[in-house]
Every structure is written in structure tokens, then in C-alpha cells.
Amino acid sequence: MSRRSWTLLTSAFLVMVFGLVGAFVPVPYVALGPGPTHDTLGSYEGREVVRIEGTETFPTGGHLNMTTVSVTDRLSVFNALGFWMSGNHALAPRELYFPPDKTEEQVERTNTRAFRSSQTAAETAALRQLDYPTKLVAGQVLSGSPADGVIAPGDELLSARGESLSDPDSLVQALSDTEPGQTVSVEFRHEDEPPQRTEFELADHPDKPERGFLGIQPTLRPDVDFDIDIRLPDVGGPSAGLMFSLAVVDKLTPGELNGGKFVAGTGEISPTGQVGRIGGIGFKMIRAHQAGARYFLTPAGNCAAAESQAPEGLRLVKVSTLGDAVEALEDIAAGETPPGC
């Protein structure tokens, strides 16, 4: 064969190899982009996203959309290049979303637990905002701790060292001046059983060795005689908490909280109503804008990044607490300008 023929044959072979590598060899990255958005006031697959039963609810209007970030895994070289060149996606190391020491099923379970915890926090924050009663319960009990095997997750915490408990800080304060080895009394209630008082010998605190450790992570739960059910399949993580809380507030109060406007947003929420920063703010704003949102509720901790990425025509509304968000929606409904980033 002539030199030219060999050159053409070699070139064709290299192109074929490159094509196979580009199409089938995976890269250690995932693609992040705008994910689905859902109206928390609406329905999904024929079922209300936020359903309240056992008490009076009121009609709502407009939209209160939660937003998500899509994570595309198992990328080839060509896939990765395509996402990178699209302008609406970014590549991130796969290990950040799928740690090598965890299976994909474990990651999915972690995300599901975070979503369920977010739902409970959203319900509690909303009911506290509306002055409904709440109770302090054991959210988690650390294995091997003094409380393990005695107090169970979900048990109501009534008092510690004779001091009444009302919120997580009250338990922290009650134990703040204790020492390892010290005996303290805790009153608690399991389900509908009578309250019981037990003496616990405190262990060493894992973070503050000089302080006594009980082994309970307290949290607030609603204490009402009606049911709130939040359900949105195939969504994980805690960042929809703020929008779920607002949907509960809207349904339990007369009038349209948002004035019938299209509002979207994001933000993790604590049972006490604090709004935490989240990831992927740019992608969430893109999807909200594409869906037709005019306002975007933005956690205060995300404002700096959001300002530089916000699509034209999407007004950012700064929120630090659920109360801030409710007041901002009331401003929008009244035709006033809410606080911006």
C-alpha cells in the first residue's frame, strides 16, 4: 500500500477509536442543570401536592413553585462535552453527588430521608407561623448514648432537670452546665402513654468533652388534630421546604397569599422557620423563569450569587425566615415592592 493509503487508513482507525471512546467511555463527572418545577399549591399526577385534612382550608390562586436541580449521571465524553457547551449546564465531580463509599441506593435513601425531614420541618414551621401548638420530640437518638433504648425517636420531651422544654434550645440550655458522669432526670412521653421520668448518667460530649451528653437530637413537631400530607415523587433533598411551608400557610388562611401571582423559590427551612441557603441557585432561577415566574424567593445566604445569575425579568426577593417570606408575599399581593437581594 502507498504511504497515502496507510495515512488514510491510520486516520480512519484513529477517528473510529476516538468515536468509540467518546461515545462509550464514561467520565467521572455529572451534569447539573435546571430540573423540574412543581406548583406546591397544585396537583401532581392527579393528587394535591400539599393535602390538608381534618380542618378548614381556603381556596388559593396563582403559583408557589418549588424548583430543583437535575443531576445527569453516567456521562460519556461526548455527553459531557454536549452539556458543557449547552450553556445551561455545568459539570461537577461525580464523587460530590455519588460518594465512592456509598451505593447509589444508599445515596437515594439519604436524599429521600432529607426530603421527608424537610416536609416535617415545613409543616412545623408553617403551623408555628400561624400560632398552632407544637411539641418538642426526640428527632434522633444516638446509638450507644445514655438515651439509647430508653427514649425513642418521636417521643415527646417534657422536661429536663426540672425545667420545662418548649424548643430545641431549651434542652440545650438545660444541659449546658452539666458534666460527664452527672445524673440528670428527663421527663418524656411515648405515644399516648402517661409521662415517665427517668434518671440518666450523662456521657462525654463528642464535641465538648467537658459537657455532659444525653444523645438526643431534639426537634419540633406539630401538635394538632388534623393531618398535613406533602407528597411529590422523585424529588429529594431539603431545598423545597420554604415553598411547602408557604403552601400550608396559604391553604390554612383566607385569601390568596401571593395575590394570584406566579411566585417561585427555594430554601431549606428549619422547624423554627429559619431559611437556609441551598445549592444550584442559578439553575433553579432559569427553570422558574422558563415556567413563567415573576418573583423568586431567595435565601439571604444565596443573594450574592443569585444577583449575578438572575434571568432578566425575574425579581429576586430576599428571605431569611418564613415570616419574611409571608410578608413579602403580602407585599406582592398588595402591589408593593418586596425587599430584594
Disulfide bonds with the S-S distance in Angstrom:
Cys303-Cys341 1.94
